[in-house]
Amino acid sequence: MRRHGDSSSPAAVETARTHSDWSTLGRLLPYLWQYRGRVLAAIAFMVGAKLANVGVPLLLKQLVDTMAPPPGAATALLVVPVGLLLAYGGLRLCTSLFNELRELVFAKATHGAARSIALRTFEHLHGLSLRFHLERQTGGMTRDIERGVRGIESLVSFALFNIAATLVEVLLVLAVLGSRFDAGFAVITLTALALYIAFTVGVTEWRIQFRRQANQFDSAAHSKAIDSLLNYETVKYFNNEQFEAHRYDESLERLRLAQLKSRSSLSLLNTGQQCIIAVGLVAMLWRATEGVAAGRLTLGDLVMVNAFMIQIYIPLNFLGVIYREIKQSLTDLDKMFTLMDRPQEVADAPGAPALQGLQQPSVRFEDVHFAYDPARPILQGVSFEIPAGRTVAVVGPSGAGKSTLARLLFRFYDVQGGRITIAGQDIRAVTQESLRRAIGIVPQDTVLFNDTVAYNIAYGRTSATQAEVEQAARAAHIHDFIAAQPLGYATMVGERGLKLSGGEKQRVAIARTLLKNPPILVFDEATSALDSQNERAIQAELRAVAQGKTTLVIAHRLSTVVDAHEILVMEAGRIAERGTHAALLAAGGRYARMWALQQNNGEKSP
């Protein structure tokens, strides 16, 4: 099976352009800043939660000192400090309340930004050329988008509400320790934090390569699975179930090995973090205990220092995980931004107007040159005109460039020489939306949405009524078939329309083009999948529909184009012959030989 490219393979990902983490973060901020009120409110609630959290150890100190008997007193009358207990409980409640309010207020901003970026990416992918969509692998690309959207929520949550919140709390604790005790407490805390952060960042940076590899192999495995399932029939035709399973298992094995490396390195990270925390905590408690023994500090001070250390170090336990998730979220988001940055090969010119003069448009190909690959020219100086309201047919052997004419007319690609005009306007100078609205096509290979028959027909004009959909189906000679189904027009057609036969799919394609009713029609082997009886009936309908419309017919069976106003015979990217059916037969050239061959093979003229 030929593969045009694998955007999700490790090599492709490694060579893809990436941005710095700060650049990626900077591109995210405008999407969040649309909800600036909620962002500022969430930050205020976050600071409030941390102030309440820092106040808990201070109240705990007061509570312990109040309950402790004076030094040297044999007995003491203890009174329960109800006010302190209530204040302690209130601060605990405020911490949770502010955190929940923060999440509640900020949820709309997070999900709104994710929605905006996902929509922009989706719209941009639809704006990319056919070349990109022929080369991409759907499974890996959708995986990148899915992870990117999920990464937005993780990034905001971890960066703003974990890292930033922890930093605020550390600064508040350092301010309390520095103001209430000697500078030694702050120095020990800062030293432990610096060592902890340096160790965590260093080891996590080293570990990221394993997570990145795991993601790459995950995308590759997902692409192989999707590709295999989409080609289910081909797999069955060639008895290659085990071959496909083996390919998938190879990707899963690479994924497993990368995940094992990631887990092993995580153990090293956790062990080192705990050692640093333990040393810092012991040093702080030793100094505090010494101060209590010397009478410089109270028992409440010791409890407060211990509580502060626990409050600081508990979130730091997750710093490695949080930092890794932030880095991974930035990587995933960058992949989605990279998709958004993919340049449009076919783009509207700045200020391009809409296509005009579509009442009776003519189509001209003027010395058109084109090649998908520079080493293999497809069209070489093709020139012809389809006069307004006329039908021109193009015939010739496979690979002659017939279908390329339709792709260029739709502007899926831009010509590399010459020009194509509609109603005298170069199609590169008008908007693609107005150009494609003016053209309807019945393609040779019909792919349907996994939805109902009615949805697929109505796709030609999404505002059409049910009566208009049924009218188009009747014109395409598929209404009786649909009506005979148990669910009628609500019948599901399956993935890519695989529940329908080739002829049924093609008639649905004809129906939706008839429903679109554009001034320019393109029939690319429009009846190739139909039997002779249905083909003749639909050919009559197509001729009726084409009356007064500018029509390009691409055909292999010559019997379907005998009524065309002009027939072009293409060979090796050039027009070898041109004329009416009768004139070409009289000339006795390539067309006449093709006609004789098809007649001898049993094809009869209608």
Protein Blocks (a to p, Z undefined) as FASTA:
>chain_A
ZZfbdfkbmklmmmpccddfklmmmmmmmmmmmmmmmmmmmmmmmmmmmmmmmmmmmmmm
mmmmmmpccehiabdcddddfklmmmmmmmmmmmmmmmmmmmmmmmmmmmmmmmmmmmmm
mmmmmmpcfklmmmpcfklmmmmmmmmmmmmmmmmmmmmmmmmmmmmmmmmmmmmmmmmm
cfklmmmmmmmmmmmmmmmmmmmmmmmmmmmmmmmmmmmmmmmmmmmmmmmmmmmmnopm
mmmmmmmmmmmmmmmmmmmmmmmmmmmmmmmmmmmmmmmmmmmmmmmmmmmmnopacfkl
mmmmmmmmmmmmmmmmmmmmmmmmmmmmmmmmmmmmmmmmpccfbacdehiacdehklbc
cdddehiacdfblklcfbghiacdddehiacddeddehilpmmmmmmmnomaccfedjdd
eehiafklpcfklmmmmpccddfbdcdddddfklmmmmmomkbcfklmmmmmmmnopmmm
mmmpmnlmmlcebjhhlmpcfklmmmmmmmmmmmnopabdcdehkllmpcfklmmmmmmm
mmmmmgopacddddfblmlmmmpmbdcddeehiafbgcdfklmmmnopmklmmmmmmmmn
opacZZ
